[in-house]
Amino acid sequence: METRISKWGNSRAVRVPREVLDRAGIDPDEPVTLSAEAGRIVIAPAKRKPLLAELLAQIKPTMTSVRSSTARRSVARSHDAKAGPRHAPGRRTCLGT
C-alpha cells in the first residue's frame, strides 16, 4: 500500500490505514516505537511493563514459598550474630587489646 509523508507543524506525518493497523495488531492510540533501519521507517508496538495483576496471574502454586534455602541460611546467620561472636572463651577478638 502506498501513502505520502505530509507536513504537520514542524514534524512530518503518515496516515496509517485501519487495515494496516488491524493486520499489524496495533490499536489506535496505542503507544508505538519508531526506528529507522537502512532506508526504512519501522513502527512497532511499544513494550509496556506488565500490570501487577498480570504478574500475579503467572504465579504457580509451587512458587508460593517466599524463602529460599539461601534466605533461610541468611536469617539463621543473623540470629547467630545476635547471640554473640564465635570464639573460644578468654580469647581476644580485637588486635592490639
N, C-alpha and C positions, 0 to 999 in steps of 0.2 A: 504494500500500500504506500502511496506517495503522498506527502504533505509538504508544507512550507514552514520555514522558520520566520516568524514575524517579530517586529519590534514591539516591545511592551515596556514603556517608560525607558529606563536606562538598560533594561535587560532584553533578552530575546525569549520568545515563547514558541512552543509547538503544541498544537491541539492533538490530543490523542483520542482517536475514535473509541466509542464504547466497546466495539467488537474486539479491538486490540487489547483493551484492559481486561475484558472477560477472558480472552484466551490466555493472557498472562497471569490471571488470578489476582489482579490488583483492583481493589475497590477505590471509587472516587474518594478523595480527601484522606486516603491512607498515606502515611509518610513513605517517601521513597528516597533512594540514594541515586546520585548522578555521578558517572565517571566517564572519562574519555580514554579510549583504547584504540590505538592505531587507526585513526581516521573514522572512528565511530563513537557515538554517544550511547552509553548504556544506562537504562533506567531499571532499577530493581527495588523490590520491597525492602524497606529499612528493617534491620533486625531490631527487635524490641526485647526488653528484659521480661522474663516470664512473671506473671502475677503470682502472688503468694498462694492463691487457691490452686493454680496450675502446678506449682511445685509440691504442695501438699498432696495433690491427687496422684503424684508419681511415687509416693512412699508406699512400700510394700510392707506387710506385717512382719517380715523378717528383718526390716530395717528400723524397728522401733527401739532397739537398745541404744541408749544415749551414750553410755560409757563404753569405750573400747578397753581392751586389756592394758593398753598404754596409759589411758586415763586413770584406770584403777591403780596402776603402779605409781603414778604421779601423786594421786591422793594418798596412797599408803606412805610414800616418802615424806609428804608434807606433815602427816600425823606423827611420823617418827621424828621429824625435825623438832616438833613441839616438845617431845619427850626429853630432848637434850642431846648434846654431842655424843658420838660414839667413840669412846676411847677408854683405855684401861684406867682404873681408879688411881689417883695420885700422879698421873702423867700430865705434863704441861702441854697445853693446847696452843699457846702462842709462842712465837720465837722471842727470845730475849727476856722471858719472865721466869 
